[in-house]
Amino acid sequence: MVSNGLPAKFMSQKALNSITVTLWPRSLEFLVRGPKPWEMIVYMSDCALPLGYPRSLALCLRKRVLPGLMMGVFLLVLTLNGQTQTPDWQAQVRRYAERKDWVSAMRIVDQEIARAPGDMDVRAWRARILQWSGHLAQAEAEYLQILQVSKSDADNWLGLANVYLAENKPHDALRALDMAVKLDPGRADLHMARGRALAAVGDRRCAQLEFQQALRLDPANDEVRIAQTSVVGDLKNELRFGEENNAFNFVYPNYDEWLSLRTQWNQHWSTTLLGNFFQWGPANAGKFVGSVTGRLPQLGALTVGGAAGHDSGVLPKREGFFELDRGWKTGESGFLRGLELTYGQHWYWYNSSVRILALTGVTLLYLPREWTFSVGVTEAQSAFPGLGTQWRPSGIARLGFPIMSREQKRLSGNVFFATGTEDFASLDQIGSFASQTYGAGLRFFISARQDIGPYASYQKRSLGRTDANFGLSYGYRF
């Protein structure tokens, strides 16, 4: 009970009058008294003093202390209620901006600036409104003043670059975007903006490279694809060919040449055609692989395909497979920028007595500064004559990283480690042996249309056997 300021021993039971003050905010629960959890009971007494206590003191308490207490409680309640009901000023600004009510939007922002003159985020909102409302010179001046105080925020440099582009100053925009990308190279929106600026100065090849980098950082970003198509045209086809060599210490070397064509028909459908040609000692073999991929932005991608060819006793006679792929973007500022999960099943039929089913799951993490890390696990069910059905696990971990980027040229690399039997697509890779594989690769983008990628690996098998593998691939987009 909250009394009129006197100890409880001075209270009498006569003429008690109560005043109930409703407190809605739960933060005031420490003041709660009485029978209801949201009410404070203030008791007033005309005859609450013992005999002999000065009556003037009681009158003083009633006339001065209690009214002050009541007024303080009411003001506190009104203040807290006002705080809980105050709408988000940024949401208000967005609503006014959608209606193009620039005067009302600017009035709210100016009020926030008056409350916090040193808050550069609020000043940046003022610059955006100036840009959206067409006051480009004032917006440029506002951003330049902000950058004199806060040079480490990539969003401010991006905002200034957007103003420069609107003012038809693409070279100034490029310099601003260079600073933004330097501060946060893992943001897809910065690379997309830089691609637009490069296209504005006429460097479409470098612009294409920037858009590709943005898609690597955020593969599900349809806005980047639209910008890429509208600025540099849509490169629907990728022709790639390569050559691979395997040098064994226990048998003749193997050679493999391949040629593939991937076509992106539209944003939902793509096809891949692949031809492999093998020279394995006295045996010459080849196979043809075809697949179709369907993609929906909210559901991911599904790939279905198969293979057949001239096996010569060293390849599967037939193959069938499917793969599910789903990616998520987690943010631009944290350690994890994106996550991609893949699950696939692949069937290999060598003959009526040798069959293999491989179940594979891969987790790919997108990290800051264009780094990636992936882990893949495969569980293979094999059926051999006289051995019955067996399950064999294998796994691979891969780390990808950038090496250098200069104008339109870009170099990246990767290292990996694998254990178990990684490849069931050839006869030498199946059987009861253990292995550890160490490898690395490079990928050099000569231009937006061309890249080349060397790679090498070394596999240690049981019984002292080894396999040294090295190869090269080249891709051209048109």
C-alpha positions as CSV (number, residue, x, y, z in Angstrom):
1,M,0.0,0.0,0.0
2,V,1.2,3.5,-0.8
3,S,0.2,5.8,2.0
4,N,0.3,9.6,2.3
5,G,3.9,9.5,3.3
6,L,3.6,8.5,7.0
7,P,4.7,5.2,8.6
8,A,2.0,2.6,8.9
9,K,1.8,2.9,12.7
10,F,0.4,6.4,12.3
11,M,-2.5,5.2,10.2
12,S,-6.0,4.9,11.6
13,Q,-9.0,3.0,10.3
14,K,-11.3,6.0,10.1
15,A,-12.6,7.7,7.0
16,L,-10.3,6.1,4.5
17,N,-10.9,7.3,1.0
18,S,-9.1,5.6,-1.9
19,I,-8.0,6.9,-5.3
20,T,-7.2,4.3,-8.0
21,V,-4.6,5.2,-10.6
22,T,-4.4,2.8,-13.6
23,L,-0.8,2.0,-14.8
24,W,-0.7,0.3,-18.2
25,P,3.1,-0.1,-18.8
26,R,4.3,-3.3,-17.4
27,S,7.6,-1.6,-16.6
28,L,5.9,0.0,-13.6
29,E,5.1,-3.3,-11.9
30,F,7.4,-2.5,-9.0
31,L,4.7,0.2,-8.1
32,V,1.8,-2.3,-8.2
33,R,-0.3,-2.6,-5.1
34,G,-3.8,-3.7,-4.3
35,P,-6.1,-6.3,-5.6
36,K,-5.5,-5.8,-9.4
37,P,-2.1,-6.3,-11.0
38,W,-2.4,-3.1,-13.0
39,E,-3.5,-0.7,-10.3
40,M,-1.9,1.5,-7.7
41,I,-4.1,2.4,-4.7
42,V,-3.3,5.7,-3.0
43,Y,-5.1,6.1,0.3
44,M,-6.1,9.5,1.8
45,S,-7.1,9.9,5.4
46,D,-8.6,12.9,7.2
47,C,-8.0,11.3,10.7
48,A,-4.9,9.2,10.3
49,L,-2.8,10.7,13.1
50,P,-2.6,9.6,16.7
51,L,-3.6,11.9,19.5
52,G,-1.1,14.7,20.1
53,Y,0.4,14.6,16.6
54,P,0.5,18.2,15.2
55,R,-2.5,18.6,12.9
56,S,-0.7,21.2,10.9
57,L,1.8,18.6,9.7
58,A,-1.1,16.5,8.4
59,L,-2.6,19.4,6.5
60,C,0.8,20.1,5.0
61,L,1.2,16.5,3.9
62,R,-2.3,16.5,2.3
63,K,-1.9,19.8,0.6
64,R,1.7,19.6,-0.7
65,V,3.2,16.1,-0.5
66,L,0.3,14.1,-1.7
67,P,-0.7,16.3,-4.7
68,G,2.9,16.3,-5.8
69,L,3.1,12.5,-5.6
70,M,-0.1,12.2,-7.6
71,M,1.1,14.6,-10.2
72,G,4.4,12.8,-10.6
73,V,2.6,9.5,-11.0
74,F,0.3,10.9,-13.7
75,L,3.2,12.5,-15.6
76,L,5.2,9.3,-15.5
77,V,2.3,7.3,-16.8
78,L,1.6,9.7,-19.6
79,T,5.3,9.8,-20.5
80,L,5.6,6.1,-20.7
81,N,2.4,5.7,-22.6
82,G,3.5,8.3,-25.1
83,Q,6.8,6.4,-25.6
84,T,5.1,3.1,-26.3
85,Q,2.8,4.7,-28.8
86,T,5.3,6.8,-30.7
87,P,5.6,5.3,-34.2
88,D,8.9,4.6,-35.9
89,W,10.0,7.8,-37.7
90,Q,11.7,5.9,-40.4
91,A,8.5,4.0,-41.3
92,Q,6.7,7.4,-41.4
93,V,9.4,8.7,-43.8
94,R,9.1,5.7,-46.0
95,R,5.3,6.1,-46.2
96,Y,5.6,9.8,-47.1
97,A,8.3,8.9,-49.7
98,E,6.0,6.3,-51.3
99,R,3.4,9.1,-51.7
100,K,6.1,11.5,-52.8
101,D,5.2,13.8,-49.9
102,W,8.7,15.2,-49.7
103,V,7.8,18.1,-47.4
104,S,6.3,15.9,-44.7
105,A,9.2,13.4,-45.0
106,M,11.8,16.2,-44.7
107,R,9.9,17.7,-41.7
108,I,10.2,14.4,-39.8
109,V,13.9,14.0,-40.6
110,D,14.6,17.6,-39.6
111,Q,12.9,17.0,-36.3
112,E,15.1,13.9,-35.7
113,I,18.2,15.9,-36.7
114,A,17.2,18.6,-34.1
115,R,17.1,15.9,-31.4
116,A,20.4,14.3,-32.4
117,P,22.5,16.7,-34.6
118,G,25.5,14.4,-34.5
119,D,23.7,11.3,-35.8
120,M,25.1,10.7,-39.3
121,D,22.5,8.0,-40.0
122,V,19.7,10.6,-39.7
123,R,21.7,13.0,-41.9
124,A,22.0,10.2,-44.5
125,W,18.2,10.0,-44.5
126,R,18.0,13.7,-45.3
127,A,20.4,13.2,-48.2
128,R,18.3,10.3,-49.6
129,I,15.1,12.4,-49.5
130,L,17.0,15.2,-51.3
131,Q,18.0,12.8,-54.0
132,W,14.6,11.2,-54.3
133,S,12.9,14.6,-54.6
134,G,15.3,15.6,-57.4
135,H,17.5,18.1,-55.4
136,L,20.7,16.4,-56.5
137,A,23.1,19.2,-55.8
138,Q,21.9,19.5,-52.2
139,A,22.0,15.7,-51.8
140,E,25.6,15.7,-53.0
141,A,26.6,18.5,-50.6
142,E,24.8,16.6,-47.7
143,Y,26.7,13.4,-48.5
144,L,30.0,15.2,-48.7
145,Q,29.4,16.8,-45.3
146,I,28.5,13.3,-43.8
147,L,31.7,11.8,-45.3
148,Q,33.8,14.5,-43.6
149,V,32.6,13.0,-40.3
150,S,32.0,9.3,-41.1
151,K,34.3,7.9,-43.9
152,S,34.0,4.2,-42.8
153,D,30.4,3.6,-43.7
154,A,30.0,2.0,-47.1
155,D,26.4,3.0,-47.3
156,N,27.4,6.7,-47.4
157,W,29.8,6.1,-50.3
158,L,27.1,4.1,-52.1
159,G,24.6,7.0,-51.6
160,L,27.0,9.5,-52.9
161,A,27.7,7.3,-56.0
162,N,24.0,7.0,-56.7
163,V,23.8,10.8,-56.7
164,Y,26.8,11.1,-59.0
165,L,25.1,8.6,-61.4
166,A,21.9,10.7,-61.4
167,E,24.0,13.8,-62.1
168,N,25.7,11.9,-65.0
169,K,29.1,11.8,-63.3
170,P,29.9,8.1,-63.7
171,H,33.7,8.6,-63.1
172,D,33.0,10.3,-59.8
173,A,30.6,7.5,-59.0
174,L,33.2,4.9,-59.7
175,R,35.7,6.6,-57.3
176,A,33.0,6.6,-54.6
177,L,32.1,2.9,-55.2
178,D,35.8,2.0,-55.1
179,M,35.9,3.2,-51.6
180,A,32.6,1.4,-50.7
181,V,33.9,-1.9,-52.1
182,K,37.2,-1.5,-50.3
183,L,35.3,-1.0,-47.0
184,D,33.0,-4.1,-47.6
185,P,34.0,-6.2,-50.5
186,G,31.5,-9.0,-49.6
187,R,28.4,-6.9,-50.4
188,A,26.6,-7.9,-53.6
189,D,24.7,-4.6,-53.9
190,L,28.0,-2.7,-54.0
191,H,29.3,-4.8,-56.9
192,M,26.0,-4.4,-58.7
193,A,26.2,-0.6,-58.3
194,R,29.8,-0.6,-59.5
195,G,28.7,-2.7,-62.5
196,R,26.2,-0.1,-63.5
197,A,28.8,2.7,-63.1
198,L,31.2,0.8,-65.3
199,A,28.5,0.3,-67.9
200,A,27.8,4.1,-67.8
201,V,31.5,4.9,-68.6
202,G,31.3,2.3,-71.5
203,D,33.3,-0.5,-69.9
204,R,30.8,-3.3,-70.4
205,R,33.4,-6.1,-70.0
206,C,34.3,-5.0,-66.5
207,A,30.7,-4.3,-65.8
208,Q,29.8,-7.9,-66.6
209,L,32.6,-9.1,-64.3
210,E,31.2,-7.0,-61.5
211,F,27.7,-8.4,-62.0
212,Q,29.1,-12.0,-62.0
213,Q,30.8,-11.2,-58.7
214,A,27.6,-9.9,-57.3
215,L,25.8,-13.2,-58.3
216,R,28.6,-15.3,-56.8
217,L,28.0,-13.4,-53.5
218,D,24.2,-13.6,-53.8
219,P,23.1,-16.3,-56.3
220,A,19.4,-15.8,-55.6
221,N,19.5,-12.0,-56.3
222,D,17.1,-11.5,-59.3
223,E,17.8,-7.7,-59.2
224,V,21.4,-8.4,-60.2
225,R,20.3,-10.6,-63.1
226,I,17.9,-7.9,-64.4
227,A,20.6,-5.3,-64.1
228,Q,23.1,-7.6,-65.9
229,T,20.7,-8.2,-68.7
230,S,19.6,-4.6,-69.2
231,V,23.2,-3.2,-69.1
232,V,25.5,-5.7,-70.9
233,G,23.0,-8.1,-72.5
234,D,22.3,-11.6,-71.5
235,L,25.1,-14.1,-72.0
236,K,23.0,-17.3,-72.2
237,N,25.6,-19.8,-73.2
238,E,28.8,-21.1,-71.7
239,L,31.1,-23.4,-73.8
240,R,33.7,-25.1,-71.7
241,F,36.3,-27.7,-72.6
242,G,39.1,-29.3,-70.7
243,E,41.8,-32.0,-70.4
244,E,42.7,-34.2,-67.5
245,N,45.6,-36.7,-66.8
246,N,46.0,-39.4,-64.2
247,A,49.4,-40.9,-63.5
248,F,49.3,-44.1,-61.4
249,N,52.3,-45.8,-59.9
250,F,50.7,-49.3,-60.5
251,V,49.1,-49.1,-63.9
252,Y,49.2,-47.2,-67.2
253,P,48.2,-43.5,-67.2
254,N,44.7,-42.4,-68.1
255,Y,43.7,-39.4,-70.3
256,D,40.3,-37.6,-70.4
257,E,39.1,-34.8,-72.7
258,W,35.7,-33.2,-72.3
259,L,33.4,-30.6,-73.9
260,S,30.3,-29.1,-72.3
261,L,27.7,-26.5,-73.3
262,R,25.4,-24.9,-70.7
263,T,22.5,-22.8,-72.0
264,Q,20.3,-20.5,-69.7
265,W,17.0,-20.4,-71.7
266,N,15.3,-18.1,-69.2
267,Q,15.4,-17.3,-65.5
268,H,13.7,-20.7,-64.7
269,W,15.2,-23.2,-67.1
270,S,18.7,-24.2,-68.2
271,T,20.2,-27.3,-69.9
272,T,23.7,-28.8,-69.8
273,L,25.2,-31.2,-72.5
274,L,28.6,-32.9,-71.8
275,G,30.7,-35.2,-73.9
276,N,33.6,-37.2,-72.3
277,F,36.4,-39.1,-74.3
278,F,38.8,-41.4,-72.5
279,Q,42.0,-43.1,-73.4
280,W,42.8,-45.6,-70.7
281,G,45.7,-47.8,-71.8
282,P,44.4,-50.0,-74.6
283,A,40.7,-49.0,-74.0
284,N,39.0,-46.1,-75.7
285,A,35.7,-45.1,-74.2
286,G,33.2,-42.2,-74.3
287,K,29.9,-41.1,-72.8
288,F,27.3,-38.4,-73.3
289,V,25.7,-36.6,-70.3
290,G,22.5,-34.5,-70.5
291,S,20.6,-32.6,-67.7
292,V,17.8,-30.1,-67.2
293,T,17.6,-27.6,-64.4
294,G,14.4,-25.9,-63.2
295,R,14.7,-23.0,-60.8
296,L,12.2,-21.1,-58.7
297,P,13.4,-18.2,-56.5
298,Q,11.6,-19.3,-53.4
299,L,12.1,-23.1,-53.7
300,G,15.6,-23.5,-55.2
301,A,16.7,-25.6,-58.1
302,L,16.1,-29.2,-59.2
303,T,18.4,-30.9,-61.7
304,V,17.6,-34.2,-63.4
305,G,19.8,-36.0,-65.9
306,G,21.4,-39.2,-67.2
307,A,24.4,-40.6,-69.1
308,A,25.1,-43.3,-71.6
309,G,27.8,-44.2,-74.1
310,H,30.5,-46.6,-75.2
311,D,31.9,-48.0,-71.9
312,S,34.6,-50.5,-73.2
313,G,34.4,-52.2,-69.8
314,V,35.8,-49.3,-67.9
315,L,32.8,-46.9,-67.6
316,P,29.2,-47.4,-66.4
317,K,26.9,-48.4,-69.2
318,R,24.2,-46.1,-67.9
319,E,23.8,-43.4,-65.3
320,G,21.0,-41.5,-63.8
321,F,20.9,-38.7,-61.2
322,F,19.0,-35.8,-59.6
323,E,20.1,-32.9,-57.4
324,L,18.2,-30.5,-55.2
325,D,19.8,-27.1,-54.5
326,R,18.6,-24.4,-52.1
327,G,20.3,-21.2,-51.0
328,W,19.7,-18.5,-48.4
329,K,21.2,-15.1,-47.9
330,T,21.8,-14.4,-44.2
331,G,23.1,-10.8,-44.3
332,E,25.9,-8.4,-45.4
333,S,27.6,-7.6,-42.1
334,G,28.0,-10.9,-40.2
335,F,30.6,-13.7,-40.5
336,L,28.1,-15.9,-42.5
337,R,26.9,-14.1,-45.6
338,G,25.0,-16.9,-47.2
339,L,24.2,-20.7,-47.0
340,E,23.6,-23.2,-49.8
341,L,22.5,-26.8,-49.3
342,T,22.7,-29.5,-52.0
343,Y,21.4,-33.1,-51.9
344,G,21.8,-35.5,-54.8
345,Q,21.5,-39.2,-55.7
346,H,23.5,-40.8,-58.5
347,W,23.0,-44.3,-59.9
348,Y,25.8,-46.1,-61.8
349,W,25.1,-49.4,-63.7
350,Y,28.2,-51.1,-64.9
351,N,26.5,-54.3,-65.8
352,S,23.8,-56.6,-64.4
353,S,26.0,-57.6,-61.4
354,V,27.8,-54.3,-60.5
355,R,25.6,-51.4,-59.3
356,I,26.3,-48.4,-57.3
357,L,24.1,-45.8,-55.6
358,A,25.7,-42.6,-54.2
359,L,23.9,-40.3,-51.8
360,T,25.6,-36.9,-51.5
361,G,25.0,-33.9,-49.4
362,V,27.0,-30.6,-49.6
363,T,26.9,-27.6,-47.4
364,L,28.4,-24.4,-48.8
365,L,29.1,-21.3,-46.6
366,Y,29.6,-17.8,-48.1
367,L,32.0,-15.9,-45.9
368,P,33.2,-12.3,-45.9
369,R,35.6,-11.0,-48.6
370,E,34.6,-13.6,-51.1
371,W,35.8,-16.6,-49.1
372,T,33.8,-19.8,-49.2
373,F,33.9,-23.1,-47.3
374,S,32.1,-26.3,-48.3
375,V,31.8,-29.8,-46.8
376,G,30.4,-32.7,-48.8
377,V,29.6,-36.2,-47.5
378,T,28.8,-39.2,-49.7
379,E,27.4,-42.6,-48.7
380,A,27.7,-45.2,-51.5
381,Q,25.9,-48.4,-51.7
382,S,27.7,-50.9,-53.9
383,A,26.8,-54.4,-55.1
384,F,29.6,-56.7,-56.2
385,P,29.4,-60.4,-57.2
386,G,30.0,-62.6,-54.2
387,L,30.3,-59.7,-51.8
388,G,26.7,-58.6,-51.5
389,T,25.6,-55.0,-50.7
390,Q,28.1,-52.7,-48.9
391,W,27.9,-49.1,-47.8
392,R,31.1,-47.0,-48.0
393,P,31.4,-43.3,-46.8
394,S,33.6,-40.6,-48.2
395,G,33.9,-36.9,-47.7
396,I,35.5,-33.7,-49.0
397,A,36.2,-30.3,-47.5
398,R,37.1,-27.3,-49.8
399,L,38.1,-23.7,-49.0
400,G,37.8,-21.0,-51.7
401,F,39.5,-17.6,-51.5
402,P,40.3,-14.6,-53.7
403,I,43.9,-13.9,-54.7
404,M,43.8,-10.7,-56.7
405,S,41.5,-8.4,-58.6
406,R,42.6,-5.8,-61.0
407,E,40.2,-4.0,-63.4
408,Q,38.5,-6.8,-65.4
409,K,40.9,-9.5,-64.4
410,R,40.3,-11.7,-61.3
411,L,42.2,-14.6,-59.8
412,S,40.8,-17.0,-57.2
413,G,41.9,-20.3,-55.7
414,N,40.8,-23.3,-53.7
415,V,42.4,-26.1,-51.7
416,F,40.7,-29.3,-50.7
417,F,41.1,-32.5,-48.8
418,A,39.1,-35.7,-49.5
419,T,38.9,-39.1,-47.8
420,G,37.3,-42.3,-49.1
421,T,36.4,-43.2,-52.6
422,E,35.4,-39.9,-54.2
423,D,34.5,-40.9,-57.8
424,F,32.4,-43.9,-58.8
425,A,32.3,-43.0,-62.5
426,S,35.2,-45.1,-63.5
427,L,36.2,-48.7,-62.7
428,D,39.6,-47.8,-61.1
429,Q,37.8,-45.8,-58.4
430,I,35.6,-48.5,-57.0
431,G,36.6,-51.4,-54.8
432,S,37.8,-52.0,-51.2
433,F,40.6,-49.5,-50.8
434,A,41.1,-46.5,-48.5
435,S,42.4,-43.1,-49.9
436,Q,43.2,-39.6,-48.9
437,T,43.3,-36.9,-51.6
438,Y,45.0,-33.5,-51.4
439,G,44.4,-30.9,-54.1
440,A,44.3,-27.3,-55.2
441,G,43.0,-25.2,-58.1
442,L,43.0,-21.8,-59.6
443,R,40.5,-19.8,-61.7
444,F,41.6,-16.8,-63.7
445,F,39.0,-14.6,-65.3
446,I,40.7,-13.1,-68.4
447,S,37.7,-11.1,-69.1
448,A,33.9,-11.1,-68.5
449,R,33.6,-13.8,-71.2
450,Q,36.6,-15.9,-70.7
451,D,38.3,-17.8,-67.9
452,I,40.9,-20.6,-67.5
453,G,41.3,-23.0,-64.6
454,P,44.3,-25.3,-63.8
455,Y,44.0,-27.8,-61.0
456,A,46.0,-30.7,-59.5
457,S,45.6,-33.4,-56.8
458,Y,47.5,-36.3,-55.3
459,Q,45.7,-39.4,-54.0
460,K,47.3,-41.9,-51.6
461,R,45.7,-45.3,-51.6
462,S,46.1,-48.3,-49.5
463,L,48.7,-50.9,-50.5
464,G,51.1,-48.1,-51.3
465,R,49.3,-47.0,-54.5
466,T,49.2,-43.4,-55.7
467,D,47.4,-41.3,-58.3
468,A,48.7,-37.9,-59.4
469,N,46.0,-35.9,-61.2
470,F,46.3,-32.6,-63.1
471,G,44.2,-30.8,-65.6
472,L,43.1,-27.6,-67.3
473,S,39.7,-26.2,-68.3
474,Y,38.8,-23.1,-70.4
475,G,35.4,-21.4,-70.6
476,Y,33.9,-19.0,-73.0
477,R,30.5,-17.2,-72.6
478,F,28.4,-15.8,-75.4
